[in-house]
Amino acid sequence: MSLKAFHIVFVTASTLLAFGFGAWELNNYFVTGQTQSIVMGVGSLVAGIGLIVYGKAVLKKMKHISYL
């Protein structure tokens, strides 16, 4: 597995995890009203967006490397 393929798999899994955790924490905030939940939820959503930006930058930089 090349570095490019590893990055695609890892960044995709990390992005899904960040958005899933962010949604879970925001739902927890609406149920309990805890400030900690909204901070962690918004932080996770921001991290997910950052991971998407990072993934696009890596793919652009490694466009000449094969997936094998």
CHARMM internal coordinates of N, CA and C (Angstrom, degrees):
IC EDIT
DIST 1 N 1 CA 1.4465
DIST 1 CA 1 C 1.5311
ANGL 1 N 1 CA 1 C 107.55
DIST 1 C 2 N 1.2974
ANGL 1 CA 1 C 2 N 116.01
DIHE 1 N 1 CA 1 C 2 N 127.75
DIST 2 N 2 CA 1.4608
ANGL 1 C 2 N 2 CA 120.39
DIHE 1 CA 1 C 2 N 2 CA -178.70
DIST 2 CA 2 C 1.5267
ANGL 2 N 2 CA 2 C 110.65
DIHE 1 C 2 N 2 CA 2 C -78.52
DIST 2 C 3 N 1.3135
ANGL 2 CA 2 C 3 N 114.53
DIHE 2 N 2 CA 2 C 3 N 167.49
DIST 3 N 3 CA 1.4600
ANGL 2 C 3 N 3 CA 120.52
DIHE 2 CA 2 C 3 N 3 CA 177.58
DIST 3 CA 3 C 1.5314
ANGL 3 N 3 CA 3 C 110.72
DIHE 2 C 3 N 3 CA 3 C -61.77
DIST 3 C 4 N 1.3236
ANGL 3 CA 3 C 4 N 116.14
DIHE 3 N 3 CA 3 C 4 N -36.14
DIST 4 N 4 CA 1.4655
ANGL 3 C 4 N 4 CA 120.55
DIHE 3 CA 3 C 4 N 4 CA -179.62
DIST 4 CA 4 C 1.5316
ANGL 4 N 4 CA 4 C 110.51
DIHE 3 C 4 N 4 CA 4 C -66.09
DIST 4 C 5 N 1.3278
ANGL 4 CA 4 C 5 N 116.79
DIHE 4 N 4 CA 4 C 5 N -45.31
DIST 5 N 5 CA 1.4667
ANGL 4 C 5 N 5 CA 120.28
DIHE 4 CA 4 C 5 N 5 CA 179.53
DIST 5 CA 5 C 1.5277
ANGL 5 N 5 CA 5 C 110.65
DIHE 4 C 5 N 5 CA 5 C -65.54
DIST 5 C 6 N 1.3407
ANGL 5 CA 5 C 6 N 116.68
DIHE 5 N 5 CA 5 C 6 N -40.19
DIST 6 N 6 CA 1.4575
ANGL 5 C 6 N 6 CA 120.17
DIHE 5 CA 5 C 6 N 6 CA 177.67
DIST 6 CA 6 C 1.5263
ANGL 6 N 6 CA 6 C 111.13
DIHE 5 C 6 N 6 CA 6 C -60.88
DIST 6 C 7 N 1.3299
ANGL 6 CA 6 C 7 N 116.63
DIHE 6 N 6 CA 6 C 7 N -43.18
DIST 7 N 7 CA 1.4615
ANGL 6 C 7 N 7 CA 120.19
DIHE 6 CA 6 C 7 N 7 CA 179.55
DIST 7 CA 7 C 1.5271
ANGL 7 N 7 CA 7 C 111.28
DIHE 6 C 7 N 7 CA 7 C -63.07
DIST 7 C 8 N 1.3024
ANGL 7 CA 7 C 8 N 117.42
DIHE 7 N 7 CA 7 C 8 N -41.25
DIST 8 N 8 CA 1.4650
ANGL 7 C 8 N 8 CA 119.79
DIHE 7 CA 7 C 8 N 8 CA 179.45
DIST 8 CA 8 C 1.5229
ANGL 8 N 8 CA 8 C 110.37
DIHE 7 C 8 N 8 CA 8 C -61.41
DIST 8 C 9 N 1.3300
ANGL 8 CA 8 C 9 N 116.82
DIHE 8 N 8 CA 8 C 9 N -48.07
DIST 9 N 9 CA 1.4657
ANGL 8 C 9 N 9 CA 120.91
DIHE 8 CA 8 C 9 N 9 CA -178.82
DIST 9 CA 9 C 1.5298
ANGL 9 N 9 CA 9 C 110.63
DIHE 8 C 9 N 9 CA 9 C -64.93
DIST 9 C 10 N 1.3288
ANGL 9 CA 9 C 10 N 117.09
DIHE 9 N 9 CA 9 C 10 N -47.82
DIST 10 N 10 CA 1.4574
ANGL 9 C 10 N 10 CA 120.98
DIHE 9 CA 9 C 10 N 10 CA -175.40
DIST 10 CA 10 C 1.5211
ANGL 10 N 10 CA 10 C 112.16
DIHE 9 C 10 N 10 CA 10 C -68.27
DIST 10 C 11 N 1.3187
ANGL 10 CA 10 C 11 N 117.85
DIHE 10 N 10 CA 10 C 11 N -42.59
DIST 11 N 11 CA 1.4646
ANGL 10 C 11 N 11 CA 120.63
DIHE 10 CA 10 C 11 N 11 CA -179.37
DIST 11 CA 11 C 1.5303
ANGL 11 N 11 CA 11 C 110.25
DIHE 10 C 11 N 11 CA 11 C -68.82
DIST 11 C 12 N 1.3167
ANGL 11 CA 11 C 12 N 117.37
DIHE 11 N 11 CA 11 C 12 N -37.65
DIST 12 N 12 CA 1.4690
ANGL 11 C 12 N 12 CA 120.23
DIHE 11 CA 11 C 12 N 12 CA 177.04
DIST 12 CA 12 C 1.5252
ANGL 12 N 12 CA 12 C 111.13
DIHE 11 C 12 N 12 CA 12 C -63.49
DIST 12 C 13 N 1.3222
ANGL 12 CA 12 C 13 N 116.92
DIHE 12 N 12 CA 12 C 13 N -46.89
DIST 13 N 13 CA 1.4728
ANGL 12 C 13 N 13 CA 120.50
DIHE 12 CA 12 C 13 N 13 CA 178.92
DIST 13 CA 13 C 1.5310
ANGL 13 N 13 CA 13 C 110.87
DIHE 12 C 13 N 13 CA 13 C -63.52
DIST 13 C 14 N 1.3197
ANGL 13 CA 13 C 14 N 117.07
DIHE 13 N 13 CA 13 C 14 N -41.82
DIST 14 N 14 CA 1.4630
ANGL 13 C 14 N 14 CA 120.78
DIHE 13 CA 13 C 14 N 14 CA 179.87
DIST 14 CA 14 C 1.5229
ANGL 14 N 14 CA 14 C 111.82
DIHE 13 C 14 N 14 CA 14 C -65.68
DIST 14 C 15 N 1.3229
ANGL 14 CA 14 C 15 N 116.61
DIHE 14 N 14 CA 14 C 15 N -38.93
DIST 15 N 15 CA 1.4657
ANGL 14 C 15 N 15 CA 121.06
DIHE 14 CA 14 C 15 N 15 CA 178.68
DIST 15 CA 15 C 1.5232
ANGL 15 N 15 CA 15 C 110.81
DIHE 14 C 15 N 15 CA 15 C -64.92
DIST 15 C 16 N 1.3278
ANGL 15 CA 15 C 16 N 116.46
DIHE 15 N 15 CA 15 C 16 N -45.43
DIST 16 N 16 CA 1.4645
ANGL 15 C 16 N 16 CA 119.92
DIHE 15 CA 15 C 16 N 16 CA 178.41
DIST 16 CA 16 C 1.5258
ANGL 16 N 16 CA 16 C 111.21
DIHE 15 C 16 N 16 CA 16 C -62.74
DIST 16 C 17 N 1.3213
ANGL 16 CA 16 C 17 N 116.67
DIHE 16 N 16 CA 16 C 17 N -39.84
DIST 17 N 17 CA 1.4545
ANGL 16 C 17 N 17 CA 120.44
DIHE 16 CA 16 C 17 N 17 CA 178.37
DIST 17 CA 17 C 1.5298
ANGL 17 N 17 CA 17 C 111.20
DIHE 16 C 17 N 17 CA 17 C -65.29
DIST 17 C 18 N 1.3229
ANGL 17 CA 17 C 18 N 117.12
DIHE 17 N 17 CA 17 C 18 N -42.19
DIST 18 N 18 CA 1.4704
ANGL 17 C 18 N 18 CA 120.64
DIHE 17 CA 17 C 18 N 18 CA -179.78
DIST 18 CA 18 C 1.5273
ANGL 18 N 18 CA 18 C 110.86
DIHE 17 C 18 N 18 CA 18 C -64.47
DIST 18 C 19 N 1.3355
ANGL 18 CA 18 C 19 N 117.48
DIHE 18 N 18 CA 18 C 19 N -45.10
DIST 19 N 19 CA 1.4664
ANGL 18 C 19 N 19 CA 119.49
DIHE 18 CA 18 C 19 N 19 CA 179.66
DIST 19 CA 19 C 1.5267
ANGL 19 N 19 CA 19 C 111.43
DIHE 18 C 19 N 19 CA 19 C -68.48
DIST 19 C 20 N 1.3171
ANGL 19 CA 19 C 20 N 117.01
DIHE 19 N 19 CA 19 C 20 N -37.98
DIST 20 N 20 CA 1.4688
ANGL 19 C 20 N 20 CA 120.30
DIHE 19 CA 19 C 20 N 20 CA 177.78
DIST 20 CA 20 C 1.5156
ANGL 20 N 20 CA 20 C 112.08
DIHE 19 C 20 N 20 CA 20 C -63.94
DIST 20 C 21 N 1.3368
ANGL 20 CA 20 C 21 N 116.17
DIHE 20 N 20 CA 20 C 21 N -45.09
DIST 21 N 21 CA 1.4619
ANGL 20 C 21 N 21 CA 119.95
DIHE 20 CA 20 C 21 N 21 CA 178.36
DIST 21 CA 21 C 1.5194
ANGL 21 N 21 CA 21 C 110.91
DIHE 20 C 21 N 21 CA 21 C -66.24
DIST 21 C 22 N 1.3342
ANGL 21 CA 21 C 22 N 116.78
DIHE 21 N 21 CA 21 C 22 N -38.82
DIST 22 N 22 CA 1.4593
ANGL 21 C 22 N 22 CA 120.18
DIHE 21 CA 21 C 22 N 22 CA 178.59
DIST 22 CA 22 C 1.5274
ANGL 22 N 22 CA 22 C 111.40
DIHE 21 C 22 N 22 CA 22 C -62.53
DIST 22 C 23 N 1.3243
ANGL 22 CA 22 C 23 N 116.82
DIHE 22 N 22 CA 22 C 23 N -43.25
DIST 23 N 23 CA 1.4669
ANGL 22 C 23 N 23 CA 120.49
DIHE 22 CA 22 C 23 N 23 CA 178.29
DIST 23 CA 23 C 1.5291
ANGL 23 N 23 CA 23 C 110.79
DIHE 22 C 23 N 23 CA 23 C -65.02
DIST 23 C 24 N 1.3289
ANGL 23 CA 23 C 24 N 115.87
DIHE 23 N 23 CA 23 C 24 N -40.17
DIST 24 N 24 CA 1.4620
ANGL 23 C 24 N 24 CA 120.10
DIHE 23 CA 23 C 24 N 24 CA 179.41
DIST 24 CA 24 C 1.5329
ANGL 24 N 24 CA 24 C 110.89
DIHE 23 C 24 N 24 CA 24 C -63.69
DIST 24 C 25 N 1.3212
ANGL 24 CA 24 C 25 N 116.82
DIHE 24 N 24 CA 24 C 25 N -43.38
DIST 25 N 25 CA 1.4661
ANGL 24 C 25 N 25 CA 120.12
DIHE 24 CA 24 C 25 N 25 CA 179.74
DIST 25 CA 25 C 1.5346
ANGL 25 N 25 CA 25 C 111.61
DIHE 24 C 25 N 25 CA 25 C -68.62
DIST 25 C 26 N 1.3288
ANGL 25 CA 25 C 26 N 117.91
DIHE 25 N 25 CA 25 C 26 N -38.25
DIST 26 N 26 CA 1.4631
ANGL 25 C 26 N 26 CA 118.86
DIHE 25 CA 25 C 26 N 26 CA 177.36
DIST 26 CA 26 C 1.5195
ANGL 26 N 26 CA 26 C 110.87
DIHE 25 C 26 N 26 CA 26 C -65.71
DIST 26 C 27 N 1.3265
ANGL 26 CA 26 C 27 N 117.20
DIHE 26 N 26 CA 26 C 27 N -38.80
DIST 27 N 27 CA 1.4629
ANGL 26 C 27 N 27 CA 120.33
DIHE 26 CA 26 C 27 N 27 CA 174.96
DIST 27 CA 27 C 1.5276
ANGL 27 N 27 CA 27 C 110.12
DIHE 26 C 27 N 27 CA 27 C -62.72
DIST 27 C 28 N 1.3118
ANGL 27 CA 27 C 28 N 116.77
DIHE 27 N 27 CA 27 C 28 N -40.50
DIST 28 N 28 CA 1.4636
ANGL 27 C 28 N 28 CA 121.14
DIHE 27 CA 27 C 28 N 28 CA 177.56
DIST 28 CA 28 C 1.5278
ANGL 28 N 28 CA 28 C 110.72
DIHE 27 C 28 N 28 CA 28 C -63.03
DIST 28 C 29 N 1.3229
ANGL 28 CA 28 C 29 N 117.12
DIHE 28 N 28 CA 28 C 29 N -37.13
DIST 29 N 29 CA 1.4682
ANGL 28 C 29 N 29 CA 120.38
DIHE 28 CA 28 C 29 N 29 CA 177.49
DIST 29 CA 29 C 1.5247
ANGL 29 N 29 CA 29 C 110.97
DIHE 28 C 29 N 29 CA 29 C -63.65
DIST 29 C 30 N 1.3314
ANGL 29 CA 29 C 30 N 117.24
DIHE 29 N 29 CA 29 C 30 N -43.07
DIST 30 N 30 CA 1.4628
ANGL 29 C 30 N 30 CA 119.82
DIHE 29 CA 29 C 30 N 30 CA -178.66
DIST 30 CA 30 C 1.5205
ANGL 30 N 30 CA 30 C 111.71
DIHE 29 C 30 N 30 CA 30 C -68.13
DIST 30 C 31 N 1.3307
ANGL 30 CA 30 C 31 N 117.36
DIHE 30 N 30 CA 30 C 31 N -26.14
DIST 31 N 31 CA 1.4597
ANGL 30 C 31 N 31 CA 120.93
DIHE 30 CA 30 C 31 N 31 CA 178.53
DIST 31 CA 31 C 1.5285
ANGL 31 N 31 CA 31 C 111.19
DIHE 30 C 31 N 31 CA 31 C -82.47
DIST 31 C 32 N 1.3403
ANGL 31 CA 31 C 32 N 116.72
DIHE 31 N 31 CA 31 C 32 N -46.38
DIST 32 N 32 CA 1.4679
ANGL 31 C 32 N 32 CA 119.81
DIHE 31 CA 31 C 32 N 32 CA -173.19
DIST 32 CA 32 C 1.5249
ANGL 32 N 32 CA 32 C 114.04
DIHE 31 C 32 N 32 CA 32 C -101.84
DIST 32 C 33 N 1.3208
ANGL 32 CA 32 C 33 N 117.69
DIHE 32 N 32 CA 32 C 33 N -27.40
DIST 33 N 33 CA 1.4513
ANGL 32 C 33 N 33 CA 121.25
DIHE 32 CA 32 C 33 N 33 CA -178.76
DIST 33 CA 33 C 1.5222
ANGL 33 N 33 CA 33 C 114.36
DIHE 32 C 33 N 33 CA 33 C 79.55
DIST 33 C 34 N 1.3211
ANGL 33 CA 33 C 34 N 117.72
DIHE 33 N 33 CA 33 C 34 N 15.79
DIST 34 N 34 CA 1.4632
ANGL 33 C 34 N 34 CA 121.12
DIHE 33 CA 33 C 34 N 34 CA -179.76
DIST 34 CA 34 C 1.5233
ANGL 34 N 34 CA 34 C 110.62
DIHE 33 C 34 N 34 CA 34 C -76.81
DIST 34 C 35 N 1.3180
ANGL 34 CA 34 C 35 N 114.99
DIHE 34 N 34 CA 34 C 35 N 133.69
DIST 35 N 35 CA 1.4639
ANGL 34 C 35 N 35 CA 120.92
DIHE 34 CA 34 C 35 N 35 CA -179.34
DIST 35 CA 35 C 1.5264
ANGL 35 N 35 CA 35 C 111.43
DIHE 34 C 35 N 35 CA 35 C -64.10
DIST 35 C 36 N 1.3145
ANGL 35 CA 35 C 36 N 116.33
DIHE 35 N 35 CA 35 C 36 N -36.06
DIST 36 N 36 CA 1.4600
ANGL 35 C 36 N 36 CA 121.12
DIHE 35 CA 35 C 36 N 36 CA -179.81
DIST 36 CA 36 C 1.5269
ANGL 36 N 36 CA 36 C 111.12
DIHE 35 C 36 N 36 CA 36 C -58.50
DIST 36 C 37 N 1.3058
ANGL 36 CA 36 C 37 N 117.70
DIHE 36 N 36 CA 36 C 37 N -37.17
DIST 37 N 37 CA 1.4609
ANGL 36 C 37 N 37 CA 121.24
DIHE 36 CA 36 C 37 N 37 CA -178.26
DIST 37 CA 37 C 1.5186
ANGL 37 N 37 CA 37 C 112.04
DIHE 36 C 37 N 37 CA 37 C -67.16
DIST 37 C 38 N 1.3228
ANGL 37 CA 37 C 38 N 117.67
DIHE 37 N 37 CA 37 C 38 N -40.57
DIST 38 N 38 CA 1.4674
ANGL 37 C 38 N 38 CA 118.78
DIHE 37 CA 37 C 38 N 38 CA -179.91
DIST 38 CA 38 C 1.5265
ANGL 38 N 38 CA 38 C 110.88
DIHE 37 C 38 N 38 CA 38 C -71.01
DIST 38 C 39 N 1.3284
ANGL 38 CA 38 C 39 N 117.18
DIHE 38 N 38 CA 38 C 39 N -34.76
DIST 39 N 39 CA 1.4659
ANGL 38 C 39 N 39 CA 120.16
DIHE 38 CA 38 C 39 N 39 CA 177.98
DIST 39 CA 39 C 1.5238
ANGL 39 N 39 CA 39 C 110.01
DIHE 38 C 39 N 39 CA 39 C -65.22
DIST 39 C 40 N 1.3088
ANGL 39 CA 39 C 40 N 116.77
DIHE 39 N 39 CA 39 C 40 N -46.65
DIST 40 N 40 CA 1.4621
ANGL 39 C 40 N 40 CA 120.22
DIHE 39 CA 39 C 40 N 40 CA 179.80
DIST 40 CA 40 C 1.5203
ANGL 40 N 40 CA 40 C 111.70
DIHE 39 C 40 N 40 CA 40 C -68.37
DIST 40 C 41 N 1.3261
ANGL 40 CA 40 C 41 N 117.43
DIHE 40 N 40 CA 40 C 41 N -36.27
DIST 41 N 41 CA 1.4516
ANGL 40 C 41 N 41 CA 120.74
DIHE 40 CA 40 C 41 N 41 CA 178.79
DIST 41 CA 41 C 1.5185
ANGL 41 N 41 CA 41 C 112.76
DIHE 40 C 41 N 41 CA 41 C -65.77
DIST 41 C 42 N 1.3072
ANGL 41 CA 41 C 42 N 116.48
DIHE 41 N 41 CA 41 C 42 N -47.57
DIST 42 N 42 CA 1.4661
ANGL 41 C 42 N 42 CA 120.30
DIHE 41 CA 41 C 42 N 42 CA 178.84
DIST 42 CA 42 C 1.5257
ANGL 42 N 42 CA 42 C 109.98
DIHE 41 C 42 N 42 CA 42 C -66.93
DIST 42 C 43 N 1.3232
ANGL 42 CA 42 C 43 N 117.12
DIHE 42 N 42 CA 42 C 43 N -39.41
DIST 43 N 43 CA 1.4574
ANGL 42 C 43 N 43 CA 120.49
DIHE 42 CA 42 C 43 N 43 CA 177.49
DIST 43 CA 43 C 1.5209
ANGL 43 N 43 CA 43 C 112.30
DIHE 42 C 43 N 43 CA 43 C -61.02
DIST 43 C 44 N 1.3059
ANGL 43 CA 43 C 44 N 116.64
DIHE 43 N 43 CA 43 C 44 N -40.02
DIST 44 N 44 CA 1.4594
ANGL 43 C 44 N 44 CA 120.56
DIHE 43 CA 43 C 44 N 44 CA 178.59
DIST 44 CA 44 C 1.5250
ANGL 44 N 44 CA 44 C 111.31
DIHE 43 C 44 N 44 CA 44 C -68.50
DIST 44 C 45 N 1.3139
ANGL 44 CA 44 C 45 N 117.52
DIHE 44 N 44 CA 44 C 45 N -38.05
DIST 45 N 45 CA 1.4617
ANGL 44 C 45 N 45 CA 119.93
DIHE 44 CA 44 C 45 N 45 CA 177.41
DIST 45 CA 45 C 1.5251
ANGL 45 N 45 CA 45 C 111.15
DIHE 44 C 45 N 45 CA 45 C -66.14
DIST 45 C 46 N 1.3188
ANGL 45 CA 45 C 46 N 117.07
DIHE 45 N 45 CA 45 C 46 N -39.05
DIST 46 N 46 CA 1.4635
ANGL 45 C 46 N 46 CA 121.38
DIHE 45 CA 45 C 46 N 46 CA 175.82
DIST 46 CA 46 C 1.5282
ANGL 46 N 46 CA 46 C 110.16
DIHE 45 C 46 N 46 CA 46 C -64.41
DIST 46 C 47 N 1.3283
ANGL 46 CA 46 C 47 N 116.66
DIHE 46 N 46 CA 46 C 47 N -41.12
DIST 47 N 47 CA 1.4662
ANGL 46 C 47 N 47 CA 120.40
DIHE 46 CA 46 C 47 N 47 CA 177.42
DIST 47 CA 47 C 1.5279
ANGL 47 N 47 CA 47 C 110.83
DIHE 46 C 47 N 47 CA 47 C -63.12
DIST 47 C 48 N 1.3256
ANGL 47 CA 47 C 48 N 117.57
DIHE 47 N 47 CA 47 C 48 N -38.76
DIST 48 N 48 CA 1.4631
ANGL 47 C 48 N 48 CA 120.99
DIHE 47 CA 47 C 48 N 48 CA 177.19
DIST 48 CA 48 C 1.5169
ANGL 48 N 48 CA 48 C 112.00
DIHE 47 C 48 N 48 CA 48 C -62.74
DIST 48 C 49 N 1.3165
ANGL 48 CA 48 C 49 N 116.42
DIHE 48 N 48 CA 48 C 49 N -41.07
DIST 49 N 49 CA 1.4664
ANGL 48 C 49 N 49 CA 120.44
DIHE 48 CA 48 C 49 N 49 CA 177.09
DIST 49 CA 49 C 1.5245
ANGL 49 N 49 CA 49 C 110.03
DIHE 48 C 49 N 49 CA 49 C -65.90
DIST 49 C 50 N 1.3287
ANGL 49 CA 49 C 50 N 116.70
DIHE 49 N 49 CA 49 C 50 N -40.59
DIST 50 N 50 CA 1.4581
ANGL 49 C 50 N 50 CA 120.81
DIHE 49 CA 49 C 50 N 50 CA 177.09
DIST 50 CA 50 C 1.5167
ANGL 50 N 50 CA 50 C 111.89
DIHE 49 C 50 N 50 CA 50 C -62.45
DIST 50 C 51 N 1.3185
ANGL 50 CA 50 C 51 N 117.44
DIHE 50 N 50 CA 50 C 51 N -37.86
DIST 51 N 51 CA 1.4629
ANGL 50 C 51 N 51 CA 121.12
DIHE 50 CA 50 C 51 N 51 CA 177.68
DIST 51 CA 51 C 1.5276
ANGL 51 N 51 CA 51 C 111.67
DIHE 50 C 51 N 51 CA 51 C -66.45
DIST 51 C 52 N 1.3189
ANGL 51 CA 51 C 52 N 117.31
DIHE 51 N 51 CA 51 C 52 N -35.95
DIST 52 N 52 CA 1.4631
ANGL 51 C 52 N 52 CA 120.02
DIHE 51 CA 51 C 52 N 52 CA 176.62
DIST 52 CA 52 C 1.5314
ANGL 52 N 52 CA 52 C 109.93
DIHE 51 C 52 N 52 CA 52 C -64.77
DIST 52 C 53 N 1.3199
ANGL 52 CA 52 C 53 N 117.04
DIHE 52 N 52 CA 52 C 53 N -44.82
DIST 53 N 53 CA 1.4663
ANGL 52 C 53 N 53 CA 121.31
DIHE 52 CA 52 C 53 N 53 CA 178.45
DIST 53 CA 53 C 1.5244
ANGL 53 N 53 CA 53 C 110.00
DIHE 52 C 53 N 53 CA 53 C -61.54
DIST 53 C 54 N 1.3396
ANGL 53 CA 53 C 54 N 116.84
DIHE 53 N 53 CA 53 C 54 N -44.15
DIST 54 N 54 CA 1.4575
ANGL 53 C 54 N 54 CA 121.31
DIHE 53 CA 53 C 54 N 54 CA 178.44
DIST 54 CA 54 C 1.5303
ANGL 54 N 54 CA 54 C 111.27
DIHE 53 C 54 N 54 CA 54 C -61.52
DIST 54 C 55 N 1.3207
ANGL 54 CA 54 C 55 N 116.43
DIHE 54 N 54 CA 54 C 55 N -44.48
DIST 55 N 55 CA 1.4614
ANGL 54 C 55 N 55 CA 120.13
DIHE 54 CA 54 C 55 N 55 CA -179.99
DIST 55 CA 55 C 1.5168
ANGL 55 N 55 CA 55 C 112.42
DIHE 54 C 55 N 55 CA 55 C -61.40
DIST 55 C 56 N 1.3142
ANGL 55 CA 55 C 56 N 117.21
DIHE 55 N 55 CA 55 C 56 N -42.10
DIST 56 N 56 CA 1.4624
ANGL 55 C 56 N 56 CA 120.39
DIHE 55 CA 55 C 56 N 56 CA 177.29
DIST 56 CA 56 C 1.5209
ANGL 56 N 56 CA 56 C 111.30
DIHE 55 C 56 N 56 CA 56 C -64.04
DIST 56 C 57 N 1.3265
ANGL 56 CA 56 C 57 N 117.08
DIHE 56 N 56 CA 56 C 57 N -40.07
DIST 57 N 57 CA 1.4698
ANGL 56 C 57 N 57 CA 120.52
DIHE 56 CA 56 C 57 N 57 CA 179.77
DIST 57 CA 57 C 1.5282
ANGL 57 N 57 CA 57 C 110.91
DIHE 56 C 57 N 57 CA 57 C -65.73
DIST 57 C 58 N 1.3186
ANGL 57 CA 57 C 58 N 116.76
DIHE 57 N 57 CA 57 C 58 N -40.79
DIST 58 N 58 CA 1.4694
ANGL 57 C 58 N 58 CA 120.08
DIHE 57 CA 57 C 58 N 58 CA 179.11
DIST 58 CA 58 C 1.5148
ANGL 58 N 58 CA 58 C 110.43
DIHE 57 C 58 N 58 CA 58 C -65.73
DIST 58 C 59 N 1.3244
ANGL 58 CA 58 C 59 N 117.64
DIHE 58 N 58 CA 58 C 59 N -43.88
DIST 59 N 59 CA 1.4674
ANGL 58 C 59 N 59 CA 120.11
DIHE 58 CA 58 C 59 N 59 CA 179.36
DIST 59 CA 59 C 1.5234
ANGL 59 N 59 CA 59 C 111.39
DIHE 58 C 59 N 59 CA 59 C -63.18
DIST 59 C 60 N 1.3088
ANGL 59 CA 59 C 60 N 116.51
DIHE 59 N 59 CA 59 C 60 N -38.35
DIST 60 N 60 CA 1.4600
ANGL 59 C 60 N 60 CA 119.97
DIHE 59 CA 59 C 60 N 60 CA 178.67
DIST 60 CA 60 C 1.5317
ANGL 60 N 60 CA 60 C 110.56
DIHE 59 C 60 N 60 CA 60 C -66.51
DIST 60 C 61 N 1.3329
ANGL 60 CA 60 C 61 N 116.20
DIHE 60 N 60 CA 60 C 61 N -40.98
DIST 61 N 61 CA 1.4523
ANGL 60 C 61 N 61 CA 120.18
DIHE 60 CA 60 C 61 N 61 CA -178.79
DIST 61 CA 61 C 1.5389
ANGL 61 N 61 CA 61 C 111.69
DIHE 60 C 61 N 61 CA 61 C -70.97
DIST 61 C 62 N 1.3227
ANGL 61 CA 61 C 62 N 117.55
DIHE 61 N 61 CA 61 C 62 N -32.66
DIST 62 N 62 CA 1.4640
ANGL 61 C 62 N 62 CA 121.44
DIHE 61 CA 61 C 62 N 62 CA -176.97
DIST 62 CA 62 C 1.5177
ANGL 62 N 62 CA 62 C 113.09
DIHE 61 C 62 N 62 CA 62 C -102.78
DIST 62 C 63 N 1.3092
ANGL 62 CA 62 C 63 N 118.12
DIHE 62 N 62 CA 62 C 63 N 27.20
DIST 63 N 63 CA 1.4627
ANGL 62 C 63 N 63 CA 119.97
DIHE 62 CA 62 C 63 N 63 CA -176.20
DIST 63 CA 63 C 1.5149
ANGL 63 N 63 CA 63 C 113.09
DIHE 62 C 63 N 63 CA 63 C -65.50
DIST 63 C 64 N 1.3174
ANGL 63 CA 63 C 64 N 118.61
DIHE 63 N 63 CA 63 C 64 N -22.52
DIST 64 N 64 CA 1.4559
ANGL 63 C 64 N 64 CA 121.61
DIHE 63 CA 63 C 64 N 64 CA -179.78
DIST 64 CA 64 C 1.5318
ANGL 64 N 64 CA 64 C 112.95
DIHE 63 C 64 N 64 CA 64 C -87.73
DIST 64 C 65 N 1.3437
ANGL 64 CA 64 C 65 N 119.18
DIHE 64 N 64 CA 64 C 65 N -5.60
DIST 65 N 65 CA 1.4616
ANGL 64 C 65 N 65 CA 123.53
DIHE 64 CA 64 C 65 N 65 CA 179.81
DIST 65 CA 65 C 1.5270
ANGL 65 N 65 CA 65 C 109.20
DIHE 64 C 65 N 65 CA 65 C -94.96
DIST 65 C 66 N 1.3414
ANGL 65 CA 65 C 66 N 116.24
DIHE 65 N 65 CA 65 C 66 N 137.32
DIST 66 N 66 CA 1.4722
ANGL 65 C 66 N 66 CA 120.03
DIHE 65 CA 65 C 66 N 66 CA -179.26
DIST 66 CA 66 C 1.5302
ANGL 66 N 66 CA 66 C 110.51
DIHE 65 C 66 N 66 CA 66 C -76.69
DIST 66 C 67 N 1.3084
ANGL 66 CA 66 C 67 N 116.34
DIHE 66 N 66 CA 66 C 67 N 166.73
DIST 67 N 67 CA 1.4598
ANGL 66 C 67 N 67 CA 122.38
DIHE 66 CA 66 C 67 N 67 CA -179.79
DIST 67 CA 67 C 1.5046
ANGL 67 N 67 CA 67 C 112.78
DIHE 66 C 67 N 67 CA 67 C -82.75
DIST 67 C 68 N 1.3221
ANGL 67 CA 67 C 68 N 118.64
DIHE 67 N 67 CA 67 C 68 N -10.15
DIST 68 N 68 CA 1.4479
ANGL 67 C 68 N 68 CA 121.40
DIHE 67 CA 67 C 68 N 68 CA -178.91
DIST 68 CA 68 C 1.4513
ANGL 68 N 68 CA 68 C 108.97
DIHE 67 C 68 N 68 CA 68 C -87.93
END
COOR INIT
IC SEED 1 N 1 CA 1 C
IC BUILD
